[in-house]
């Protein structure tokens, strides 16, 4: 048994589903047309648009691709913009960096 979905996650999935539905309708596509384009059933499209948490990520990614918005998925966790991750890495940086002495007998001066 899986743990319950946190409310903010559930809300985000519902918003994503609503956005997919809106993007589809703005392009004058039926659910059947989108289903065919992403290689899924109409029921899968309905559930995706309803924000169903069990929707396979591949269907969402394929829908984004159909809408020409796949770059949005690629930008979700841009590591160069991950302020928390970068701050945690910065905490691990040494205070000072010293030049290493050459090993004895290495011939370096």
Helices and strands as residue ranges (DSSP letters): H 7-26, H 31-38, H 42-49, H 57-66, H 70-74, G 79-81, H 83-91
